[in-house]
Amino acid sequence: AQSVTQLDSQVPVFEEAPVELRCNYSSSVSVYLFWYVQYPNQGLQLLLKYLSGSTLVKGINGFEAEFNKSQTSFHLRKPSVHISDTAEYFCAVSDPGGSEKLVFGKGTKLTVNP
Amino acid sequence: NAGVTQTPKFQVLKTGQSMTLQCAQDMNHEYMSWYRQDPGMGLRLIHYSVGAGITDQGEVPNGYNVSRSTTEDFPLRLLSAAPSQTSVYFCASSALSRGLGNTIYFGEGSWLTVV
C-alpha cells in the first residue's frame, strides 16, 4: 500500500524568504507524485506533478519540486514566498495504473508573515 | 466555466438524519470521487466511480452510499448521520488517465456538521 508523510505540519516563514515543504512516500511500485494547494475555504488546486522524465518539475506560482527516487522524496520549494502563498499544501501519490486514486499526506500549513 | 459543483456548501444535521451531498461536473469526465478532509488527516477517499453505473469503495466507505446514474452527477448519501461524519467533503473528477496522470479537479467543498 502507498503512503505519504509530510514531515512538517506547520511552516512559518517571512515574506521573500525561501521555503521547502518536505514530502516522503512509501510504495513498492513506481509512482506518480503531486502537490496540491488549498487556500482558506477553497478546494484543492494542482501545483505540479511528476509522472516521468526530468526529476525537477516546475509548477504554477513559482513553485518547483524534485523527485528523488533513492530517498523516496518529493520536496516542494519556492525561492521567495509572498503573503499570498499562505495556504495548506498537500503531497499526494498514485499508482500509474490507477492514477485517479490519490493517497494524500496530512498536509503542511504554510504561513507567510510580513 | 463551472467545473465541479458541490451543493450544499454548509449543512447542519442532527444525529440519525439522512442527507445527500450533490456533485456535478460539466467536463464529461469518466472518473468521479468523494473525499473527506479532517484536521490533521489530509484527504481520505470515500467512494469513487469510473463511469455511469460503476462505483467502488475507497479507504473510508462506511456510513456512505453512492450511485452514478449519469456521467455528470455523483451524489453522496449519508443514510443515518453520526457525529463522526462531521467533516469537509470534496468531490473530484478527471478524465480516465490510462497512465497519463490527468489532472484531477476538485469542487469547493461541503462543510457538514452533525450534532
Chai-1 contact restraints between the chains, C-beta under 6 A:
chainA,res_idxA,chainB,res_idxB,connection_type,confidence,min_distance_angstrom,max_distance_angstrom,comment,restraint_id
A,Y32,B,G101,contact,1.0,0.0,6.0,A-B,restraint_1
A,Q42,B,E108,contact,1.0,0.0,6.0,A-B,restraint_2
A,G43,B,F106,contact,1.0,0.0,6.0,A-B,restraint_3
A,G43,B,G107,contact,1.0,0.0,6.0,A-B,restraint_4
A,G43,B,E108,contact,1.0,0.0,6.0,A-B,restraint_5
A,G43,B,G109,contact,1.0,0.0,6.0,A-B,restraint_6
A,L44,B,F106,contact,1.0,0.0,6.0,A-B,restraint_7
A,L46,B,T103,contact,1.0,0.0,6.0,A-B,restraint_8
A,K49,B,G101,contact,1.0,0.0,6.0,A-B,restraint_9
A,L51,B,G101,contact,1.0,0.0,6.0,A-B,restraint_10
A,P96,B,G99,contact,1.0,0.0,6.0,A-B,restraint_11
A,S99,B,S97,contact,1.0,0.0,6.0,A-B,restraint_12
A,S99,B,G101,contact,1.0,0.0,6.0,A-B,restraint_13
A,E100,B,Y31,contact,1.0,0.0,6.0,A-B,restraint_14
A,E100,B,S94,contact,1.0,0.0,6.0,A-B,restraint_15
A,F104,B,G42,contact,1.0,0.0,6.0,A-B,restraint_16
A,F104,B,L43,contact,1.0,0.0,6.0,A-B,restraint_17
A,G105,B,G42,contact,1.0,0.0,6.0,A-B,restraint_18
A,K106,B,G40,contact,1.0,0.0,6.0,A-B,restraint_19
A,K106,B,G42,contact,1.0,0.0,6.0,A-B,restraint_20
A,G107,B,G42,contact,1.0,0.0,6.0,A-B,restraint_21
